[in-house]
Amino acid sequence: LYVDAPETKVGSGRQHHWLFDEGVLHWNQHRRDNNFKPDFAKTDFVKDASTSRLWGCPADLVGSERVVLSGIDLRFANLKGANLSRADLRHAKLQGADLRDANLSSCNLESADLTDCDLRGANLDGAVLVRTRLVSANLTGASLKDTNFAWADISHMQACFKAASNANMFGVVRHDYAANAV
């Protein structure tokens, strides 16, 4: 997987402009054309998106407005410490992303690909991970209270299930996962 990790450097101001000013479709096109590693470490997506085209209420979701990043390509992105609470990340490509200490509480990650993601210390309380790929993801130390893992692929995932109080594990696919009791 990491053989395909991009090496091209693109300035953070330019990345911010492509995403927040031009939107997800243009962002994904820039990712295809330039093959760079996104860097949004410690970015407050909720604050930054509230005045951009990324803020809204998807027609198929009930509830208030949120950051809409459905289908975004953030493979290998540095999102360490980012605030993505309540974000719509359905069908997002997050393979190999660094999401350590990120706030993903109440986030909708349905059918997203988080293969090989580093989610150590992340807040996933109330997140929707239905049909999400978490193959070889590291969720050690992550907060998983009321997280919905229904039908998710958690094969080879590392996690502490004591932190998963009231989590929905219905129908999960798991092969050789490493679950810690502590």
N, C-alpha and C positions, 0 to 999 in steps of 0.2 A: 504493500500500500504506500509506504513512504518513498518508494522509488519515483513516484509521480509528484512528489511534493515540489511546489514551485520555488524557484530561487530568485526570480526577478524582484527588484525593489521598486515600490511605488510609494511615494510620499503619503503620509497619513491625511494631510489636507485634501489631496486629490481623491483618495479613497472615500473620505467623508463626503465630498462633493458628489462623486459618482453615485453613492448610495442615497444620501438624504435629499439631494437636489434632483436627481434624475430618476430614482426609483429602482425597484428590484429587477425589472426586465433589462434596463440599461446596465445595471450592476452586473448581472449575469453575462451580458454580452462583453463587457470589459474584462470579466474573468476569463472568458474564452479567448479573447483577442490578445490579452497581455500576460496571462499565466503568472500572476503574482500571489504572494502570501498576504492575505488581509490582516491588518493589525488594528483592532478595536479594543485593546486592553483598557480596562477601567472606563469604558464609554458608557454613559447613561443614555441608553437608547430611548427610554421613556421620555426623558427631558428633551433630547435632541430631535426626536421624531414628532413631538407635539406641535411643532410649527412647520412640518414638512409634509410631503405627499405620502409619507409612510404612516400617517396617523389616520385612523378611521375605524369603522365598524363593519367588518365583512358581512355581506348580506346573508350568508349561511350560518353565522354565529349569533347567538342571543347574548346580549349584554352591552356593556358600555364600550366606548372607543378604546383602542389599543394600538400598539405598534404592529403593522401588518407587513410581515416578511415571508409570507407563504411562498414556498418554492425557491428561496434564495440559495445561492451557492456560496457557502462559507467553509468549504473544505480547507483544512489545515490552518484555519484562522486563529489568531491570538485574541481570545475573548476573555482572558483572565480578569476576573473582578468586574466584568461588565454587568450592567443592570438591564435584563431583558424580561422583567416581571410582566406577566399577563400578555406577552407577545404572541402573535399568531405566527408560528414557525412550522405550520403543517407542510409536509413534503420537503422540508429544508434538507440540504446536503451539508452535513456538518462532520464528515469523516475526518478523523485525525485532529479535530479542533481542540484547542486548549481552553477549557471552560472552568478551570480551577477557580473556586471561590466566586463564581458567577451567581447572580440572582435570577433564577428561572422559575420563581414561585408563580403558580397559577398559569404557567405558560402552556400553550397548546402545541405539542410536538408530534401530533398524530401523523403516522407514516413517515416521519423524518428518519434520516440515516445518521446515527451517531456512532458508527463503527469506529473503534479505536480512539474514542474521545476520552479526554482526561477531565473528569467531573469531580475530582477530589475536592471536598469542602463546599461543593455547590449547594445552593438552596433550591430544591425541587418540590417543596411543599405544595400540594394541590395541583401539581403539573399533570397534564394529560399526555401519556406516552403510549397511547393505543396504537398497536401495529408498528411501533417504532423499532428500528434495528439498533440494539445496544451491544452488538457482538464485540467482545474484547474491550468493552468500555470499563473505565475505572471509576467507580462511584464510592470509593472508600472515604468515609467521613462526610458523605453528602447527607443532607437532611431530606428525608423521603416521606414525611408525614402526609397521609391522604393522597399519595401519588397513585395514578391509575396506570398500571402496567399491562392492562388487558391485551392479550394476544401479541405482546412484544416479544422479540427475539433477544433473550438475555444470555445467549450462549457465550461461555468463557468470560462473562462479566464478573468484575470484582466489586463486592458491595458488603456493607454491614447491614444486615436485615433487622437489627435492633432499632435502627433509625427509621425503619419503614413501618411505623405504627399506622394501622388502618389502611395500608396500601392495598390496592386491588391487584392481585396477582392471577386473576382468572385467565386460564388458557395460555399462559406464557410458555414460550419455547425455550428450553434451557438444556444445553449439553455441556458437561464439564465445567460448570460455573464454580467460582471460588467464593463461597459465602463465609464471612467471618462471623463468629458468634459475639464478638465484642463490639 
